[in-house]
Amino acid sequence: MTEMSLFVILLGGTVLLAALHMLAPDHWLPLMAVSSARKFSARKKYTISSLLGFLHAMTSMVVALAALTTGILLIGHYLSYLYDGGIVLLIVVGIYFILNGYFESSNREEKENVSIWTALGISVFPDLALLPIMITGVQLNVVQLGSILIMFTIVSGVTLPVVVLAASGGFSKVIERIPSRYVDFVMGAILILTAVILKYI
C-alpha cells in the first residue's frame, strides 16, 4: 500500500470517528443540563461545547502521540512491526468499543448517579480510537500525521457545538434516541473495517 493511500484511509477513518463520537449523549447531554440549569447564553453554551470538543481531542492526541513515541523508541528501525501492531490494535480497540457498547446498558444506573459537573469532566477524557490510528500511521511523514491530528481536533471541536445547536433547536429528543451503545458499535466497526482494508486491500 502506498503512503498516500494509507494517509487517505487513516484520515477518512479519523474524521468519521471524531464526528461520530460527539453524537454520544455523554458528550453533549451534561452540557445541555448545565447550560439549562445555569441559564447560559447561546454564545456561552456553544463556546463551552467547542472548548470541550477541543479538550477531548487534545487529551486523545496526548495519549496517541505518547503511545506512538514509545513504540518508535522501543522498536527503533523495525517500523513495519509497529505498523503491523497498529493494525492489530485497530481490531483490539474496535472489539473494545463493541463490547463497551454491549455492556453499556447494564451500567446505565451507575451513570445516572454521576453528577453533571463530573460528567462534564469525563467528556474531555481521551478517546482510545485515535491511538491505533496514530500507531498504524507510523510510516507516514510528519506533515501527514500532523494533518490527521489537526483534522481530529477540528472535527471534534466543531461537531460538538453542532450537536448542541441541533439539541437546542428542538432535535434533542431525536438525538437522544441514538443510544450511546450504537455509537460504540459503529466506531468499533469502523476501526475493524479500517484494519481489514489496510491488511487485505
C-alpha positions in Angstrom: 0.0 0.0 0.0 1.3 3.4 -0.9 2.0 6.1 1.7 -0.8 8.3 0.1 -3.3 5.5 0.2 -2.5 4.8 3.9 -2.9 8.6 4.6 -6.2 8.9 2.9 -7.7 5.8 4.6 -6.5 6.8 8.1 -7.6 10.4 7.6 -11.0 9.3 6.5 -11.4 7.0 9.4 -10.2 9.7 11.8 -12.8 12.2 10.5 -15.6 9.7 10.8 -14.6 8.6 14.3 -14.2 12.2 15.6 -17.6 13.2 14.3 -19.5 10.1 15.4 -18.1 10.1 18.9 -19.6 13.5 19.6 -23.1 12.1 19.0 -22.8 10.1 22.1 -25.0 11.6 24.8 -22.3 11.6 27.4 -20.5 14.4 25.4 -23.4 16.8 24.9 -26.2 15.9 27.3 -24.3 17.1 30.5 -23.6 20.4 28.9 -27.2 20.8 27.9 -28.2 20.1 31.5 -25.7 22.6 33.0 -26.5 25.3 30.5 -30.2 25.0 31.2 -29.7 25.0 35.0 -27.3 27.9 34.9 -29.2 29.7 32.1 -26.1 30.1 29.9 -26.4 32.3 26.9 -26.3 30.6 23.5 -22.8 32.1 22.9 -21.5 30.7 26.2 -23.1 27.3 25.6 -21.5 27.0 22.1 -18.2 28.3 23.3 -18.0 25.8 26.1 -19.1 22.9 23.8 -16.4 23.8 21.4 -13.8 24.0 24.2 -14.9 20.6 25.5 -14.6 19.2 22.0 -11.1 20.6 21.6 -10.0 19.5 25.1 -11.3 16.0 24.3 -9.3 16.0 21.1 -6.1 17.2 22.9 -6.2 14.6 25.6 -6.8 11.9 22.9 -3.8 13.3 21.0 -1.5 13.3 24.0 -2.3 9.6 24.7 -1.9 8.6 21.0 1.3 10.5 20.5 2.8 9.1 23.7 2.0 5.6 22.6 3.5 6.3 19.1 6.6 7.8 20.5 7.1 4.9 23.0 6.6 2.4 20.2 9.2 4.2 18.0 11.7 4.3 20.9 11.2 0.7 21.8 11.2 -0.8 18.2 13.6 1.6 16.6 14.3 0.8 13.0 11.7 -2.0 12.7 8.8 0.3 12.0 7.0 -2.4 9.9 6.4 -4.3 13.2 4.9 -1.2 14.7 2.6 -0.8 11.6 1.5 -4.4 12.0 1.0 -3.8 15.7 -1.2 -0.8 14.8 -3.4 -3.0 12.6 -3.8 -5.5 15.5 -4.6 -2.5 17.8 -7.3 -1.3 15.4 -9.0 -4.6 15.8 -8.5 -4.8 19.5 -9.8 -1.3 20.2 -12.6 -1.9 17.7 -13.6 -5.0 19.7 -13.3 -3.0 22.9 -15.8 -0.4 21.6 -18.2 -3.1 20.5 -18.0 -4.8 23.9 -18.3 -1.5 25.7 -21.5 -0.8 23.8 -22.8 -4.3 24.5 -22.3 -3.9 28.3 -23.2 -0.2 28.4 -26.9 -0.8 29.2 -26.0 -2.7 32.4 -24.1 0.3 33.6 -26.9 2.8 32.9 -27.9 3.2 36.6 -24.4 3.9 37.7 -24.0 6.6 35.0 -27.3 8.3 36.1 -25.9 8.8 39.6 -22.9 10.7 38.3 -23.1 14.5 38.9 -23.4 16.8 36.0 -20.0 18.5 36.6 -18.3 15.1 36.9 -19.9 14.1 33.6 -18.6 17.4 32.0 -15.1 16.5 33.3 -15.5 12.9 31.9 -16.4 14.3 28.5 -12.8 15.5 28.0 -11.2 12.2 28.8 -9.1 10.8 26.0 -10.7 8.6 23.2 -8.8 5.4 22.5 -9.9 5.4 18.9 -7.1 7.7 17.9 -4.3 5.6 19.4 -4.3 2.7 16.9 -4.7 5.2 14.0 -1.5 7.0 15.1 0.4 3.8 15.6 -0.7 2.5 12.2 0.4 5.8 10.7 4.0 5.3 11.8 5.1 5.1 8.2 3.6 8.5 7.3 5.6 11.7 7.3 5.3 14.4 9.9 3.0 16.6 7.7 0.6 13.7 7.1 0.5 12.7 10.8 0.0 16.3 11.7 -2.8 16.7 9.2 -4.6 13.7 10.8 -4.2 15.2 14.3 -5.4 18.6 13.1 -8.5 17.1 11.4 -9.3 15.1 14.5 -9.1 18.3 16.6 -11.1 20.4 14.2 -13.9 17.9 13.7 -14.2 17.2 17.4 -14.2 20.9 18.2 -16.8 21.7 15.5 -19.1 18.7 15.8 -19.9 19.0 19.5 -21.3 22.6 19.1 -23.2 21.5 16.0 -24.8 18.6 18.1 -25.5 21.1 20.9 -27.1 23.5 18.4 -29.3 20.7 17.0 -30.3 19.7 20.5 -31.1 23.3 21.4 -33.1 23.7 18.2 -35.6 21.0 19.3 -33.8 18.0 18.0 -32.7 16.7 21.4 -35.3 14.0 21.5 -34.2 12.8 18.1 -30.5 12.7 19.1 -31.3 11.2 22.5 -32.9 8.3 20.7 -29.5 7.3 19.3 -28.2 5.1 22.1 -24.6 5.5 23.2 -24.0 1.9 22.5 -24.9 2.3 18.8 -22.2 4.9 18.5 -19.8 2.5 20.1 -20.9 -0.3 17.7 -20.3 1.9 14.7 -17.0 3.2 15.9 -15.8 -0.4 16.6 -16.9 -1.4 13.1 -15.1 1.5 11.5 -11.8 0.6 13.3 -12.1 -3.1 12.4 -13.0 -2.2 8.8 -10.0 0.1 8.6 -7.8 -2.8 9.8 -9.2 -5.1 7.1 -8.8 -2.5 4.4 -5.2 -1.9 5.3 -4.3 -5.6 5.6 -6.1 -7.0 2.6 -6.8 -4.3 0.0 
